[in-house]
Amino acid sequence: MLYALLKYYLYGLARIILWRHKPAVIGITGSVGKTSARDAVYTVLSMRFSVWRGVGEKNYNNEIGVPLVILGARHHGRNLIGWIGVFFVFLGRLFSGSYPKLLILEMGVDHPGDMEYLTKLAPPAISLITGFGSIPVHVEFFSGPEAVIAEKGKILNALAESGTAILNADDADVLMLKEKSRASVLTYGVSGAADVRIEEFQVLFRDTNGVKIPEGVVFKIRYQGALIPVRLFGALAKTQALAAAAGFCAGLAFGMNPVAIAEALAEFKPPPGRMQILKGNRHTVIIDDTYNAAPAAMEAALEALGSLPAKRKIAVLGDMLELGSYTEEAHRRIGEMIPRSANILFTVGARSRFIEEEALRSGFPESQTRHMDDSREVESVLRPMLEPGDLVLVKGGQGMRMERVVEAIMVEPEKAHELLVRQSVDWKRKI
């Protein structure tokens, strides 16, 4: 009852703000890569326009969070006084003369009906769909993957004919939605079918004490016959190039020059916990991908790990959550990838047992596997075994708190609050 009251209270305040200021809304959805795409879009558009993408480290993408982004307010948990105070934030925004012209909103879907609710609240001028994968996250709450895709695809239904749909051409399920859009469509990806195509992708390295450390990527974007070079500092995976390509499309949709867009993307940095490169103890390198773990994102992270040079490749993988009846299948698919991606495997949580089992079945040596029930148990085993030149991927569902592993093995744990996810007081209080 109280949740419903809060939901409609925030909905009403947010609708008034949108009516008053009339910003153009860029709505972003998908099962993977939403936040990276959001930040790439922001990086590009903020070079020319007044843009807002929300406040703080949290990704507010549901029926409570989206209104909070619109209001520029924060979540107050169980603090009734804090929620009352949101009204005064609302008043400040209502009479502000500096509300942004563009508003970037992540639109997540946890249950049927969520997308219709969010697009009714904030009808998008641009709808961006990043990707689904074969088993989308939150499928636990739907009849199957097709139902998740159909629900998220409704973000296109809210577009006017004058709007723009931006779609990932590398995901067949996303590209299929192209036919359902009455708005103009821009596609991006590595695929030859993409309007904005990524070519000549390369990872850049620097040599430190004999250890190759990834420091960024370079690639070219082919658009309307032209090849435009792009460099992303601090990136290492094609998924980050895809986010940049999504940002490129957003810039085009708002009439920006392609060369200016590429120059803007040089400022794009991966958000914390999304394939971020960190220095590890004993001259090791950490790939911190701990924000969350959808199956498609886990697969992409392992592909990146497998493609990079290292003395040893260590995968520390926690459970993937909210997959319902697809839990075992999704984890076993990850297990099949382990022999070609890693030399040492740590699994964390009950569900990740399926990863370990399938890895062993696929020929991975049992002597190179370790299983823990909790992320806090990893440090005592992993830290002493690290050797110079090791590359360590850490990833798992949000509830597995895999950032604890990263903090335990990073060179500068005192900077955890700057570099890692879930470092707020509220998160630190949680078990």
Sequence and secondary structure as in RCSB ss.txt:
>XXXX:A:sequence
MLYALLKYYLYGLARIILWRHKPAVIGITGSVGKTSARDAVYTVLSMRFSVWRGVGEKNYNNEIGVPLVILGARH
HGRNLIGWIGVFFVFLGRLFSGSYPKLLILEMGVDHPGDMEYLTKLAPPAISLITGFGSIPVHVEFFSGPEAVIA
EKGKILNALAESGTAILNADDADVLMLKEKSRASVLTYGVSGAADVRIEEFQVLFRDTNGVKIPEGVVFKIRYQG
ALIPVRLFGALAKTQALAAAAGFCAGLAFGMNPVAIAEALAEFKPPPGRMQILKGNRHTVIIDDTYNAAPAAMEA
ALEALGSLPAKRKIAVLGDMLELGSYTEEAHRRIGEMIPRSANILFTVGARSRFIEEEALRSGFPESQTRHMDDS
REVESVLRPMLEPGDLVLVKGGQGMRMERVVEAIMVEPEKAHELLVRQSVDWKRKI
>XXXX:A:secstr
 HHHHHHHHHHHHHHHHHHHH  EEEEEE SS HHHHHHHHHHHHTTTS EE  SSSS   STTHHHHHHHT   
 TT HHHHHHHHHHHHHHHT S   SEEEEE   SSTTHHHHHHHHS  SEEEE    SS TTGGGSSSHHHHHH
HHHTTTTT  TTSEEEEETTSHHHHHGGGG SSEEEEEESSTT SEEEEEEEEEEEEETTEEEEEEEEEEEEETT
EEEEEEEET  SHHHHHHHHHHHHHHHHTT  HHHHHHHHTT    TTSSEEEEETTTEEEEEE S   HHHHHH
HHHHHHHS  S EEEEEE   S GGGHHHHHHHHHHHHHHH SEEEEESSTTHHHHHHHHHTT  GGGEEEESSG
GGSHHHHHHH  TT EEEEE  GGG THHHHHHHBS GGGHHHHSSS SHHHHH  
